Amino acid sequence: MTDLLTNWADWLPQLLKGLGISLQLTGFALALGLPLGLVLALASSARGPALRWPAIALVEIGRGAPALVVLQMVYYGLPSAGLNLSAFLSGAIALALTTAAYTSEILRAGINAVPQGEVEAGQALGMTRQDILRFVVIPQGVIFAVPALMGFAILIFQATALTFTIAIPELLARAYRIGAATYLYLDVLILAGLVYLAVTIPFGWLVNRAARRLGSHLG
């Protein structure tokens, strides 16, 4: 047990560096994916079929394709088309595309949850359709979607572990590197799992708290 704790103390700084990269990937994926998800949510709810059906098709393809497949397509596929990206940027873009596909449905549900009375109130005040959408529907719809979006952020953070397949030195990649050098795979992977839990458990608590507060507000 003493040897295990000593090893963990030696390995932890390296894993924390990997955790920083995992968090950066998560931040980039959310920063790029959430706005794109909102655009897809609005497009898939549009009245015109020329806009709605292509958006729905993109969402379904994005949700149907495993994140690992999207990651491999971006990292290995884009260079064949003449676009060379770094491993980090490829990972961030791939996770952002997955984020956009899934959060579009979350955001669309939030937008649809806005009471019709709010829209009618905007119409009574003489607001245009675009202003109602921008100042009434979208802000409230995003608020309704916040707990689910926070929960999805945890999944994207966990999905950053997939980027070890393209040599990004994130948390899991560093754990494998330590395991390859020491042959103590189980010990280091347990420590990596604890580091993941140190992030996901507190954030999961925040998700539950946000959901309860939103539920009491709506109630």
Backbone bond lengths (Angstrom), bond angles and torsions (degrees), N, CA, C in turn:
res aa  C-N    CA-C-N  psi(-1)  N-CA   C-N-CA  omega(-1)  CA-C   N-CA-C  phi
1 M - - - 1.468 - - 1.521 111.37 -
2 T 1.340 114.70 -38.73 1.459 118.73 178.76 1.523 111.12 -64.48
3 D 1.346 115.66 -40.86 1.467 119.92 178.14 1.520 111.01 -63.06
4 L 1.331 115.90 -38.85 1.459 119.88 179.71 1.521 110.85 -62.78
5 L 1.313 117.29 -47.59 1.464 120.82 -179.52 1.527 111.11 -65.06
6 T 1.323 116.11 -35.84 1.467 119.42 177.75 1.526 110.49 -64.87
7 N 1.328 115.86 -43.05 1.461 119.82 178.02 1.525 110.99 -64.12
8 W 1.310 115.98 -42.81 1.463 119.20 178.93 1.524 111.01 -60.26
9 A 1.307 117.01 -40.83 1.465 120.61 178.95 1.529 110.89 -63.74
10 D 1.333 116.93 -35.51 1.464 120.48 178.26 1.519 112.07 -72.94
11 W 1.330 116.39 -35.56 1.463 120.48 -174.93 1.527 113.05 -84.55
12 L 1.311 117.50 -26.68 1.464 120.85 -171.19 1.532 113.43 -56.45
13 P 1.341 120.38 -43.51 1.471 118.16 179.27 1.524 113.34 -57.62
14 Q 1.344 116.40 -39.24 1.466 118.97 178.88 1.529 111.05 -66.68
15 L 1.327 116.60 -40.75 1.469 119.65 179.74 1.521 111.26 -67.50
16 L 1.316 116.99 -34.14 1.465 119.68 178.73 1.534 111.05 -67.41
17 K 1.332 116.58 -33.69 1.465 118.88 173.60 1.522 110.01 -63.50
18 G 1.324 115.97 -41.88 1.464 119.45 176.35 1.514 111.92 -64.31
19 L 1.342 116.43 -37.01 1.464 120.08 176.82 1.516 110.88 -60.68
20 G 1.333 116.77 -39.75 1.467 119.43 177.88 1.513 112.25 -59.57
21 I 1.324 116.78 -41.05 1.465 120.35 178.54 1.525 110.47 -68.42
22 S 1.344 117.30 -38.54 1.471 120.51 176.70 1.525 110.96 -61.02
23 L 1.320 116.36 -41.38 1.466 119.99 179.29 1.527 111.14 -68.52
24 Q 1.329 117.10 -36.73 1.461 119.65 176.30 1.521 111.08 -63.46
25 L 1.316 116.04 -43.90 1.467 120.01 177.45 1.523 110.92 -59.62
26 T 1.321 115.75 -43.61 1.470 120.20 178.87 1.518 110.52 -60.93
27 G 1.334 116.64 -45.47 1.463 120.32 -179.67 1.514 112.57 -61.29
28 F 1.344 116.90 -45.51 1.455 120.44 178.80 1.524 111.01 -63.68
29 A 1.323 117.05 -42.82 1.463 120.74 -178.77 1.522 110.98 -61.61
30 L 1.330 117.04 -42.31 1.457 120.46 179.84 1.523 111.35 -71.88
31 A 1.333 116.54 -40.09 1.468 119.69 -179.14 1.521 111.96 -63.86
32 L 1.326 116.84 -35.16 1.464 120.77 178.35 1.527 112.10 -86.31
33 G 1.328 115.94 -39.23 1.456 120.01 -172.08 1.510 115.05 -77.55
34 L 1.333 118.09 -36.34 1.468 119.68 -177.35 1.528 112.73 -64.88
35 P 1.337 120.24 -47.69 1.470 118.47 176.39 1.532 112.59 -60.20
36 L 1.340 116.19 -40.51 1.464 119.18 178.00 1.526 110.63 -65.84
37 G 1.331 116.75 -36.65 1.460 120.10 176.27 1.518 112.15 -63.69
38 L 1.339 116.49 -37.44 1.459 119.72 177.64 1.524 110.96 -65.96
39 V 1.328 116.14 -40.83 1.472 119.90 177.52 1.528 110.30 -61.37
40 L 1.325 116.77 -44.29 1.463 120.41 178.86 1.524 111.61 -65.60
41 A 1.331 116.42 -36.65 1.466 119.85 178.59 1.525 110.97 -63.88
42 L 1.328 116.18 -43.69 1.463 119.94 179.14 1.527 110.61 -68.08
43 A 1.334 116.71 -40.16 1.461 120.03 -179.11 1.524 111.31 -67.05
44 S 1.328 116.87 -39.60 1.470 119.65 -179.14 1.522 111.81 -72.72
45 S 1.335 117.45 -14.06 1.462 121.30 176.64 1.521 112.25 -100.66
46 A 1.329 116.61 1.67 1.462 120.65 -178.07 1.525 111.03 -66.98
47 R 1.308 115.67 155.06 1.463 120.52 -179.85 1.522 112.05 -75.63
48 G 1.331 116.21 -35.71 1.461 119.70 -177.33 1.520 112.41 -75.39
49 P 1.326 118.40 127.30 1.475 121.15 -179.62 1.521 112.91 -64.25
50 A 1.346 118.19 -26.68 1.462 120.75 -179.31 1.521 111.39 -64.01
51 L 1.319 117.25 -27.27 1.456 121.82 177.88 1.517 111.43 -98.06
52 R 1.336 115.99 -38.21 1.463 120.19 -174.16 1.523 112.61 -68.76
53 W 1.321 118.26 -48.52 1.458 119.71 -173.02 1.527 113.70 -68.64
54 P 1.338 119.95 -41.53 1.476 118.26 174.34 1.528 112.60 -61.06
55 A 1.341 116.95 -37.58 1.461 119.98 178.77 1.526 110.78 -65.81
56 I 1.328 116.90 -42.67 1.467 120.40 178.20 1.525 110.38 -63.20
57 A 1.332 116.75 -39.82 1.463 120.35 179.07 1.528 111.05 -63.08
58 L 1.333 116.79 -43.05 1.464 120.22 178.76 1.523 111.21 -62.77
59 V 1.334 116.24 -41.79 1.465 120.34 -179.95 1.524 110.59 -63.52
60 E 1.318 117.10 -45.11 1.460 120.17 -178.13 1.523 111.88 -66.62
61 I 1.323 116.51 -38.69 1.468 119.72 176.86 1.528 109.92 -65.28
62 G 1.325 116.16 -43.51 1.459 120.22 -179.60 1.510 112.83 -64.99
63 R 1.321 116.70 -36.02 1.466 119.71 179.30 1.520 111.46 -77.83
64 G 1.321 116.07 -28.16 1.458 119.35 -178.02 1.519 113.65 -81.04
65 A 1.319 117.09 -26.36 1.467 120.57 -178.50 1.525 109.75 -83.09
66 P 1.329 118.73 126.35 1.468 120.72 176.61 1.525 111.13 -59.23
67 A 1.319 115.99 146.01 1.461 120.38 -178.72 1.523 111.54 -58.89
68 L 1.335 116.96 -34.61 1.462 119.71 179.49 1.526 111.31 -65.76
69 V 1.329 116.66 -37.39 1.464 120.26 177.94 1.524 110.41 -66.11
70 V 1.329 116.59 -44.11 1.472 120.42 178.03 1.526 109.95 -60.40
71 L 1.325 116.25 -41.69 1.465 121.31 179.38 1.523 111.17 -60.33
72 Q 1.325 116.84 -46.28 1.455 120.81 -179.75 1.528 111.48 -66.77
73 M 1.325 116.82 -37.15 1.460 120.44 179.25 1.519 111.16 -64.21
74 V 1.339 116.55 -43.03 1.465 119.63 -179.34 1.522 110.66 -68.33
75 Y 1.330 116.82 -46.10 1.468 120.38 -173.76 1.522 112.15 -72.17
76 Y 1.334 116.70 -42.72 1.461 119.87 -176.55 1.532 113.02 -98.49
77 G 1.334 116.42 -24.21 1.455 119.09 -175.81 1.520 114.28 -84.03
78 L 1.329 117.79 -40.70 1.460 120.01 -176.70 1.535 112.91 -63.59
79 P 1.343 119.65 -38.52 1.475 117.79 177.59 1.526 113.56 -59.08
80 S 1.328 117.37 -31.96 1.467 119.54 177.67 1.521 111.73 -68.90
81 A 1.355 115.47 -19.29 1.465 120.13 176.12 1.528 111.52 -96.13
82 G 1.336 116.39 8.45 1.455 120.71 176.87 1.508 115.04 90.03
83 L 1.347 117.77 9.47 1.462 121.01 -179.37 1.521 108.52 -114.68
84 N 1.312 116.31 105.74 1.459 121.55 -178.31 1.523 109.90 -99.25
85 L 1.316 116.30 121.46 1.452 122.45 -179.64 1.523 109.37 -121.05
86 S 1.323 115.73 154.14 1.455 119.28 175.10 1.521 109.62 -68.34
87 A 1.325 115.64 162.91 1.466 119.72 179.57 1.522 110.65 -61.28
88 F 1.339 116.81 -42.28 1.469 119.65 -178.65 1.525 110.51 -63.05
89 L 1.330 117.60 -46.65 1.461 120.63 -178.85 1.522 110.69 -65.54
90 S 1.330 116.90 -38.29 1.465 119.88 177.10 1.524 110.94 -62.16
91 G 1.333 116.71 -43.88 1.460 120.36 178.09 1.514 112.30 -63.29
92 A 1.342 116.12 -42.30 1.461 119.84 -179.59 1.521 111.08 -64.54
93 I 1.324 117.56 -42.57 1.471 121.26 -179.36 1.524 110.26 -66.57
94 A 1.325 117.14 -44.04 1.457 119.98 -179.65 1.525 111.36 -61.32
95 L 1.317 117.05 -45.22 1.469 120.13 178.57 1.528 110.84 -67.94
96 A 1.334 116.74 -32.09 1.464 119.72 177.40 1.520 111.28 -66.20
97 L 1.330 117.46 -38.88 1.468 120.75 177.96 1.525 111.03 -64.49
98 T 1.326 116.04 -42.28 1.462 119.65 176.39 1.525 110.40 -64.31
99 T 1.325 116.27 -41.30 1.467 120.97 177.68 1.519 110.80 -59.76
100 A 1.320 116.88 -45.57 1.465 120.91 -178.22 1.522 111.26 -60.42
101 A 1.331 116.14 -44.13 1.463 119.82 -177.26 1.527 111.40 -63.13
102 Y 1.325 117.41 -44.57 1.462 120.51 -176.42 1.524 112.30 -78.06
103 T 1.325 116.98 -41.94 1.469 118.38 -177.42 1.524 112.23 -72.67
104 S 1.341 117.53 -18.87 1.469 118.52 176.74 1.524 110.52 -61.40
105 E 1.335 116.16 -39.48 1.460 119.53 178.44 1.524 111.28 -71.18
106 I 1.332 116.93 -36.42 1.465 120.49 177.07 1.523 109.89 -63.63
107 L 1.323 115.80 -45.83 1.463 120.06 -178.74 1.528 111.27 -69.29
108 R 1.319 116.76 -36.73 1.470 119.24 178.33 1.521 110.73 -63.70
109 A 1.342 116.23 -39.05 1.462 119.40 176.91 1.519 110.58 -65.21
110 G 1.337 117.07 -39.42 1.459 119.95 177.60 1.518 112.16 -63.80
111 I 1.343 115.90 -41.92 1.468 119.80 179.14 1.526 110.63 -64.68
112 N 1.328 116.57 -41.02 1.467 119.96 179.39 1.528 112.32 -68.57
113 A 1.348 116.14 -19.50 1.464 119.74 179.77 1.525 112.84 -80.71
114 V 1.333 117.49 -9.31 1.471 120.13 178.57 1.527 108.71 -66.46
115 P 1.329 118.36 126.05 1.473 120.40 -178.06 1.524 111.87 -58.03
116 Q 1.317 115.52 140.18 1.450 120.65 178.98 1.522 111.28 -61.41
117 G 1.334 115.74 -27.21 1.465 119.44 178.62 1.517 112.92 -61.39
118 E 1.327 116.71 -31.61 1.462 120.03 177.93 1.531 110.21 -65.81
119 V 1.325 115.96 -41.08 1.460 120.31 178.34 1.525 110.45 -65.88
120 E 1.328 116.12 -43.37 1.460 119.91 179.71 1.520 111.65 -64.47
121 A 1.333 116.33 -34.67 1.463 119.69 177.22 1.526 110.55 -64.77
122 G 1.340 116.18 -40.92 1.457 119.54 176.89 1.518 111.85 -63.49
123 Q 1.327 116.60 -39.63 1.461 120.25 177.95 1.523 111.09 -65.20
124 A 1.324 116.00 -37.76 1.464 119.97 178.93 1.521 112.05 -65.53
125 L 1.334 115.95 -28.13 1.463 120.52 178.27 1.521 112.62 -84.03
126 G 1.316 116.44 -0.41 1.453 120.75 177.56 1.514 114.33 84.24
127 M 1.327 117.62 17.08 1.458 120.91 179.20 1.526 110.22 -74.32
128 T 1.320 115.50 145.25 1.458 119.47 176.43 1.528 109.66 -73.71
129 R 1.330 115.60 166.79 1.457 119.58 179.84 1.528 111.33 -61.71
130 Q 1.344 115.55 -39.26 1.465 119.50 179.82 1.531 111.42 -66.05
131 D 1.339 116.35 -40.11 1.462 119.36 179.44 1.531 111.37 -67.97
132 I 1.313 116.86 -37.63 1.476 119.97 177.06 1.522 109.87 -62.27
133 L 1.326 115.06 -42.34 1.456 119.15 179.70 1.523 110.84 -65.57
134 R 1.311 116.85 -43.20 1.467 120.62 -174.50 1.515 113.29 -76.52
135 F 1.322 117.50 -38.84 1.463 120.34 -172.53 1.529 114.13 -102.44
136 V 1.335 117.42 -16.31 1.461 120.25 -176.11 1.528 111.22 -116.47
137 V 1.319 116.05 -58.90 1.462 120.41 -170.50 1.528 111.84 -72.01
138 I 1.333 117.03 -52.77 1.468 119.41 -175.74 1.531 112.45 -62.57
139 P 1.347 119.80 -49.12 1.477 118.19 -179.74 1.523 113.13 -58.77
140 Q 1.333 117.11 -44.36 1.463 118.87 -179.45 1.531 111.37 -70.69
141 G 1.327 116.72 -37.44 1.463 119.58 178.58 1.516 111.94 -63.04
142 V 1.331 117.13 -39.62 1.464 120.68 177.89 1.521 110.55 -64.88
143 I 1.339 116.88 -39.98 1.467 120.52 178.22 1.524 110.40 -61.09
144 F 1.322 117.20 -44.22 1.464 120.80 178.48 1.531 111.35 -61.04
145 A 1.339 116.15 -32.18 1.465 120.65 -174.99 1.527 113.28 -87.19
146 V 1.340 117.76 -7.69 1.467 120.49 -173.06 1.534 113.56 -54.91
147 P 1.346 120.62 -49.79 1.471 118.51 -179.16 1.531 113.20 -58.12
148 A 1.333 116.43 -43.77 1.468 119.49 179.47 1.526 111.32 -66.69
149 L 1.330 117.19 -36.59 1.462 120.43 178.10 1.523 110.92 -66.43
150 M 1.313 116.42 -38.78 1.462 119.80 177.60 1.522 110.77 -64.99
151 G 1.330 116.24 -40.11 1.457 119.70 176.09 1.521 111.73 -62.77
152 F 1.323 116.76 -39.49 1.460 119.86 178.87 1.519 110.97 -67.79
153 A 1.337 117.40 -32.21 1.465 120.40 178.14 1.527 110.70 -59.73
154 I 1.328 116.88 -35.21 1.468 120.45 176.69 1.529 109.98 -63.58
155 L 1.325 116.67 -42.12 1.468 120.38 -179.96 1.529 111.25 -64.16
156 I 1.330 117.01 -39.06 1.459 120.04 178.84 1.526 110.19 -67.87
157 F 1.325 116.80 -38.84 1.465 119.54 175.84 1.532 110.33 -59.14
158 Q 1.309 116.34 -43.78 1.471 119.42 177.57 1.523 111.15 -66.52
159 A 1.334 116.84 -34.56 1.466 120.30 -178.87 1.517 112.58 -69.54
160 T 1.331 118.22 -16.86 1.465 119.18 176.79 1.524 111.05 -61.50
161 A 1.333 117.78 -20.34 1.462 120.39 177.34 1.526 111.31 -61.11
162 L 1.335 117.39 -24.69 1.467 120.16 179.62 1.521 112.13 -66.33
163 T 1.329 116.97 -23.10 1.458 119.56 -174.99 1.526 112.48 -72.85
164 F 1.326 117.78 -5.92 1.467 118.20 174.21 1.527 110.05 -64.46
165 T 1.340 117.59 -20.20 1.465 121.23 -179.95 1.525 112.17 -71.23
166 I 1.347 118.10 -16.10 1.466 120.60 176.42 1.531 110.31 -115.52
167 A 1.330 115.01 25.76 1.472 122.58 170.80 1.521 114.29 67.60
168 I 1.324 117.66 27.60 1.461 119.55 170.99 1.528 107.48 -81.22
169 P 1.334 118.42 127.25 1.469 120.41 -174.83 1.523 113.20 -78.76
170 E 1.326 115.92 57.10 1.467 119.67 178.89 1.530 109.36 -83.12
171 L 1.309 116.67 -167.65 1.460 121.25 -170.87 1.529 112.75 -59.23
172 L 1.333 117.46 -51.91 1.458 119.86 -177.06 1.525 111.68 -66.43
173 A 1.339 117.12 -38.43 1.454 120.46 179.35 1.525 110.96 -60.91
174 R 1.324 116.34 -41.32 1.462 119.46 179.09 1.530 110.81 -68.35
175 A 1.330 116.57 -35.14 1.465 119.03 176.85 1.524 110.76 -64.04
176 Y 1.343 116.85 -42.79 1.465 119.86 177.38 1.526 111.04 -63.59
177 R 1.321 116.12 -37.91 1.460 119.66 179.96 1.524 110.62 -63.34
178 I 1.331 116.20 -42.91 1.461 120.00 177.42 1.529 110.25 -64.78
179 G 1.325 116.00 -41.88 1.457 119.86 178.96 1.514 112.36 -61.96
180 A 1.340 116.81 -38.94 1.462 120.29 179.72 1.526 111.43 -67.07
181 A 1.340 116.38 -30.65 1.463 119.94 -178.77 1.522 112.47 -82.58
182 T 1.332 116.92 -29.26 1.471 120.00 -173.93 1.523 113.34 -112.08
183 Y 1.337 117.09 -15.85 1.467 123.59 -174.71 1.533 111.82 64.57
184 L 1.323 116.37 16.75 1.466 120.83 177.65 1.534 108.28 -103.36
185 Y 1.333 115.18 59.38 1.464 119.98 -174.44 1.528 111.86 -61.05
186 L 1.311 116.99 -45.18 1.457 119.76 -176.71 1.516 110.91 -61.73
187 D 1.311 117.15 -44.67 1.463 120.44 -177.71 1.528 111.78 -62.34
188 V 1.327 115.90 -46.06 1.461 118.37 -176.39 1.528 111.37 -73.69
189 L 1.330 117.84 -33.04 1.462 119.84 178.39 1.522 111.34 -70.57
190 I 1.332 117.25 -32.81 1.464 119.42 173.88 1.523 109.86 -63.19
191 L 1.334 116.42 -43.50 1.467 119.77 178.20 1.529 110.87 -63.14
192 A 1.334 116.95 -42.25 1.471 120.02 177.73 1.521 110.73 -61.08
193 G 1.338 116.26 -40.86 1.467 119.46 177.36 1.512 112.25 -62.05
194 L 1.329 116.63 -38.23 1.466 120.22 177.97 1.525 111.19 -66.45
195 V 1.315 116.50 -35.84 1.472 119.59 177.60 1.525 110.15 -66.35
196 Y 1.339 116.66 -42.60 1.465 119.38 175.58 1.533 110.41 -59.37
197 L 1.322 116.80 -44.84 1.463 120.59 -179.38 1.519 111.97 -63.38
198 A 1.331 116.82 -33.72 1.463 120.56 179.57 1.521 111.79 -63.01
199 V 1.327 116.48 -22.48 1.465 120.92 177.17 1.526 111.05 -94.52
200 T 1.331 116.87 -46.88 1.465 120.49 -171.09 1.532 112.95 -73.32
201 I 1.335 117.61 -35.16 1.477 118.45 -177.86 1.521 111.80 -66.71
202 P 1.352 120.41 -50.40 1.469 118.58 177.01 1.529 112.73 -61.54
203 F 1.338 116.56 -38.68 1.461 118.76 -179.92 1.521 110.79 -68.65
204 G 1.339 116.70 -36.37 1.461 119.88 175.48 1.517 111.43 -62.51
205 W 1.330 116.15 -36.82 1.467 119.70 176.30 1.525 110.56 -63.14
206 L 1.330 116.82 -38.97 1.465 120.28 177.80 1.528 110.89 -65.73
207 V 1.331 116.28 -36.95 1.466 119.86 177.92 1.526 110.30 -62.18
208 N 1.314 116.55 -47.20 1.465 120.03 179.64 1.521 111.37 -62.67
209 R 1.318 116.58 -39.78 1.461 120.15 179.24 1.520 110.84 -65.47
210 A 1.341 116.27 -42.37 1.465 119.71 178.66 1.520 110.85 -63.35
211 A 1.335 116.92 -39.17 1.463 120.71 179.29 1.523 110.71 -64.98
212 R 1.345 117.05 -41.34 1.467 119.68 179.10 1.526 111.30 -65.92
213 R 1.317 116.57 -41.74 1.468 119.39 -179.91 1.514 111.34 -64.99
214 L 1.348 115.66 -40.50 1.465 118.95 178.23 1.518 110.03 -65.86
215 G 1.359 117.11 -40.74 1.445 120.32 179.00 1.530 112.31 -62.67
216 S 1.332 116.36 -40.84 1.471 119.02 178.72 1.521 111.38 -69.57
217 H 1.328 116.35 -32.89 1.476 120.20 177.63 1.522 110.99 -66.85
218 L 1.351 115.12 -42.83 1.454 118.98 -179.60 1.524 110.32 -70.83
219 G 1.345 115.17 -31.51 1.450 118.04 -179.77 1.507 113.24 -70.58
